[in-house]
Amino acid sequence: MNRILNIYLSNYINAHKVRRVKLLVNKQNQTFNTSLTHASINTYVYQFICRYTWCEMQTNVQETKRLRHYTNKQKILLVGEGDFSFSLSLARAFGSASNLTATSLDTQGELEQKFKNGKANVEELERLGCSVVYGVNVHSMITKPSVGGSAIYDRVIFNFPTHELVRGFMKSARVLVKDEDKGGEIHVIHKTEYPFSEWKLKTLGEKEGLDLIREVEFCLSHYPGYFNKRGSGGYSDSSFPVGKSSTFMFTKQFFY
């Protein structure tokens, strides 16, 4: 657009001369070489700017695509991914992964060793525009520049964390997620039957300045292509029965 306006101003200075104007139209490789008087240039540039602006508006109108609690309009951070199949389930539903940052504690080499589909899943995610980050520890992820800065995510998600990771995740996620009045939420997906019911996620959240606003039943079938993984030990690539599970949704407490 700046180039077009520069052409217009140049011709304005030479208002009474005939000029040849080369215009790039609609971001395509189509050019129009025309001999125009100043009056014609005024009309032509005005029409072009209107047309260009309309095209920009159409480009920016993005259809909302949803998978359960998540949409392509949300900036989403996924923590503790196993083989990245949960991230990929979202990306396929959205038709894009440009709004996703997917992370794993594993290095790239460890991922490829532990999960037979890990490499393929990551490659597809990156083709769809996902930012994939390796070596992310939940306790220190706020210091990792590639993960982001303060209060930038609409959703921060951790599926089936181990008990020792929950509070560290909540503490870090609280820094990264947007405030409640801006729609920010932290989601922990976990089992709800004994002994996991003894974790008392609501209480743990309160200790880290979070309020539990909703608990929604979680079903693997809601996320096509997602395979939960053990993630460690000799059976890293094996799934485990999720039984009765829920998505626990937290927001920041205003005073903490």
C-alpha positions as CSV (number, residue, x, y, z in Angstrom):
1,M,0.0,0.0,0.0
2,N,2.9,2.4,0.8
3,R,4.2,1.8,-2.7
4,I,0.9,2.7,-4.3
5,L,0.6,5.9,-2.2
6,N,4.2,6.9,-3.2
7,I,3.2,6.5,-6.8
8,Y,0.2,8.7,-6.3
9,L,2.1,11.4,-4.5
10,S,4.7,11.4,-7.2
11,N,2.0,12.0,-9.8
12,Y,0.3,14.6,-7.7
13,I,3.5,16.7,-7.9
14,N,3.4,16.4,-11.6
15,A,-0.3,17.0,-11.8
16,H,-0.5,18.2,-15.3
17,K,1.8,15.7,-16.9
18,V,0.9,12.3,-18.3
19,R,2.4,9.5,-16.2
20,R,2.8,5.7,-16.5
21,V,1.6,4.0,-13.4
22,K,2.3,0.4,-12.5
23,L,-0.1,-1.0,-9.9
24,L,0.1,-4.3,-8.0
25,V,-3.5,-5.4,-7.5
26,N,-5.0,-7.7,-4.9
27,K,-1.7,-9.2,-3.8
28,Q,-1.5,-11.0,-7.1
29,N,1.1,-10.8,-9.9
30,Q,-1.1,-8.9,-12.1
31,T,0.0,-5.4,-13.3
32,F,-1.8,-2.6,-15.1
33,N,0.4,-0.2,-17.1
34,T,-1.8,2.8,-18.0
35,S,-1.3,6.4,-19.2
36,L,-3.3,8.5,-16.8
37,T,-3.9,12.2,-16.3
38,H,-4.0,13.6,-12.7
39,A,-7.8,13.5,-12.5
40,S,-7.7,9.8,-13.7
41,I,-5.1,9.0,-11.1
42,N,-7.2,10.5,-8.3
43,T,-10.2,8.3,-9.3
44,Y,-8.1,5.2,-10.0
45,V,-6.2,5.3,-6.8
46,Y,-9.3,5.9,-4.8
47,Q,-11.0,2.9,-6.4
48,F,-7.9,0.8,-5.9
49,I,-7.6,1.7,-2.2
50,C,-11.3,0.8,-1.6
51,R,-10.8,-2.5,-3.4
52,Y,-7.6,-3.3,-1.5
53,T,-9.2,-2.5,1.8
54,W,-12.1,-4.7,1.0
55,C,-9.8,-7.6,0.2
56,E,-7.9,-7.1,3.4
57,M,-11.2,-7.2,5.3
58,Q,-12.1,-10.4,3.6
59,T,-8.7,-11.9,4.5
60,N,-9.1,-11.0,8.1
61,V,-12.6,-12.5,8.5
62,Q,-11.7,-15.9,9.8
63,E,-14.3,-18.5,10.2
64,T,-14.5,-19.8,13.8
65,K,-13.8,-23.5,14.1
66,R,-14.3,-25.3,17.3
67,L,-13.4,-28.6,19.0
68,R,-15.1,-28.9,22.3
69,H,-13.8,-26.1,24.6
70,Y,-11.2,-24.8,22.0
71,T,-11.3,-22.6,18.9
72,N,-9.0,-21.4,16.2
73,K,-9.5,-17.9,17.6
74,Q,-7.8,-18.7,20.9
75,K,-4.1,-18.6,21.5
76,I,-3.4,-22.0,23.0
77,L,-0.4,-23.3,24.9
78,L,-0.2,-27.1,25.3
79,V,2.1,-28.4,28.0
80,G,3.5,-31.9,28.5
81,E,2.6,-33.3,25.2
82,G,3.4,-37.0,24.7
83,D,3.4,-37.9,21.0
84,F,1.8,-34.5,20.1
85,S,-1.4,-36.3,19.0
86,F,-3.7,-34.0,21.2
87,S,-2.2,-30.9,19.6
88,L,-2.7,-32.5,16.2
89,S,-6.3,-33.3,16.9
90,L,-7.0,-29.6,17.6
91,A,-5.0,-28.5,14.5
92,R,-6.9,-30.9,12.2
93,A,-10.2,-29.6,13.5
94,F,-9.1,-26.0,13.0
95,G,-7.5,-26.6,9.6
96,S,-4.5,-24.7,10.9
97,A,-2.2,-24.7,13.9
98,S,-1.0,-21.1,13.7
99,N,-2.7,-20.4,17.1
100,L,-1.0,-23.3,18.8
101,T,2.2,-23.6,20.8
102,A,2.8,-27.3,21.7
103,T,5.6,-28.2,24.1
104,S,7.2,-31.3,25.5
105,L,9.8,-32.1,28.2
106,D,11.5,-34.4,25.8
107,T,14.2,-33.4,23.4
108,Q,13.5,-34.0,19.7
109,G,15.7,-37.1,19.8
110,E,13.9,-38.5,22.9
111,L,10.5,-37.9,21.3
112,E,11.5,-39.8,18.2
113,Q,12.9,-42.7,20.3
114,K,9.9,-42.9,22.6
115,F,6.9,-42.5,20.3
116,K,6.6,-44.2,16.9
117,N,4.3,-41.5,15.6
118,G,6.0,-38.6,17.3
119,K,8.1,-37.4,14.4
120,A,5.2,-37.6,11.9
121,N,2.8,-35.8,14.2
122,V,5.3,-32.9,14.8
123,E,6.0,-32.6,11.1
124,E,2.3,-32.3,10.3
125,L,1.8,-29.8,13.1
126,E,4.7,-27.7,11.8
127,R,3.2,-27.8,8.2
128,L,0.0,-26.5,9.7
129,G,1.9,-23.6,11.4
130,C,2.3,-24.8,14.9
131,S,5.2,-23.7,17.1
132,V,6.7,-26.8,18.6
133,V,9.1,-26.4,21.5
134,Y,11.2,-29.2,23.1
135,G,12.8,-29.4,26.5
136,V,10.0,-27.4,28.3
137,N,9.9,-28.0,32.1
138,V,6.6,-26.9,33.7
139,H,8.4,-25.4,36.7
140,S,10.6,-23.1,34.6
141,M,8.7,-22.7,31.3
142,I,8.0,-19.0,32.0
143,T,11.7,-18.3,31.5
144,K,11.7,-19.9,28.1
145,P,11.4,-17.2,25.4
146,S,10.1,-19.6,22.8
147,V,7.1,-20.3,25.0
148,G,6.1,-16.7,25.3
149,G,5.6,-13.9,27.8
150,S,3.3,-12.8,30.5
151,A,-0.5,-13.1,30.1
152,I,-0.5,-13.9,26.4
153,Y,-2.5,-17.2,26.2
154,D,-6.3,-17.7,26.1
155,R,-5.9,-21.3,27.1
156,V,-3.0,-23.2,28.8
157,I,-3.6,-27.0,28.8
158,F,-2.0,-30.0,30.5
159,N,-3.4,-33.5,30.0
160,F,-2.9,-36.1,32.7
161,P,0.0,-34.5,34.6
162,T,1.7,-36.5,37.4
163,H,1.0,-35.4,40.9
164,E,4.4,-33.7,41.5
165,L,3.9,-31.6,38.4
166,V,0.4,-30.2,39.1
167,R,1.3,-27.3,41.4
168,G,4.4,-26.3,39.4
169,F,2.2,-26.2,36.2
170,M,-0.4,-24.1,37.9
171,K,2.1,-21.6,39.2
172,S,3.7,-21.2,35.8
173,A,0.4,-21.3,33.8
174,R,-0.9,-18.5,36.0
175,V,1.8,-16.2,34.7
176,L,1.3,-17.2,31.0
177,V,-2.5,-17.1,30.8
178,K,-4.7,-14.0,30.3
179,D,-6.7,-12.5,33.1
180,E,-10.3,-13.8,33.7
181,D,-11.9,-10.6,32.3
182,K,-10.0,-11.3,29.0
183,G,-11.2,-14.9,28.9
184,G,-8.0,-16.7,30.0
185,E,-8.4,-20.2,31.3
186,I,-6.1,-22.9,32.6
187,H,-7.2,-26.5,31.9
188,V,-6.0,-29.6,33.7
189,I,-7.4,-32.9,32.3
190,H,-7.3,-35.7,34.7
191,K,-8.9,-38.8,36.3
192,T,-11.6,-38.3,38.9
193,E,-11.8,-41.7,40.6
194,Y,-9.8,-42.8,43.6
195,P,-6.8,-42.3,44.2
196,F,-6.8,-39.3,41.8
197,S,-9.8,-37.8,43.5
198,E,-7.6,-37.4,46.6
199,W,-5.4,-34.9,44.7
200,K,-8.1,-32.2,45.3
201,L,-7.3,-30.1,42.3
202,K,-9.7,-27.4,43.4
203,T,-7.7,-26.9,46.6
204,L,-4.4,-27.1,44.8
205,G,-5.6,-24.4,42.4
206,E,-6.7,-22.1,45.2
207,K,-3.2,-22.3,46.8
208,E,-1.8,-21.1,43.5
209,G,-4.2,-18.2,43.1
210,L,-6.7,-20.0,40.8
211,D,-10.4,-20.5,41.0
212,L,-12.1,-23.6,39.6
213,I,-14.9,-22.3,37.5
214,R,-16.1,-25.6,35.8
215,E,-15.5,-29.3,35.7
216,V,-16.6,-31.0,32.5
217,E,-16.5,-34.7,31.7
218,F,-13.6,-35.6,29.4
219,C,-13.9,-38.3,26.7
220,L,-11.1,-39.5,24.4
221,S,-13.6,-39.9,21.6
222,H,-14.2,-36.1,21.6
223,Y,-10.6,-35.6,20.2
224,P,-10.2,-37.8,17.1
225,G,-6.7,-39.0,16.7
226,Y,-5.6,-38.3,20.3
227,F,-3.8,-41.2,22.0
228,N,-2.9,-40.6,25.7
229,K,0.6,-41.9,26.5
230,R,2.4,-43.0,29.6
231,G,5.4,-40.9,28.5
232,S,8.1,-42.5,30.6
233,G,9.7,-45.8,31.4
234,G,9.8,-48.9,29.1
235,Y,6.2,-48.4,28.0
236,S,6.3,-44.7,27.0
237,D,4.3,-45.2,23.8
238,S,1.6,-47.2,25.6
239,S,-1.8,-45.7,26.4
240,F,-3.5,-46.1,29.8
241,P,-7.2,-46.3,30.7
242,V,-8.5,-42.9,31.5
243,G,-11.7,-44.2,33.2
244,K,-13.8,-41.3,34.5
245,S,-11.9,-38.1,33.7
246,S,-12.7,-34.4,33.7
247,T,-11.4,-31.2,32.3
248,F,-10.9,-28.9,35.3
249,M,-11.1,-25.2,34.2
250,F,-9.4,-22.6,36.3
251,T,-9.2,-18.8,36.0
252,K,-6.9,-16.4,37.9
253,Q,-8.1,-15.0,41.2
254,F,-8.3,-11.3,41.1
255,F,-6.7,-10.8,44.4
256,Y,-3.7,-13.1,45.1
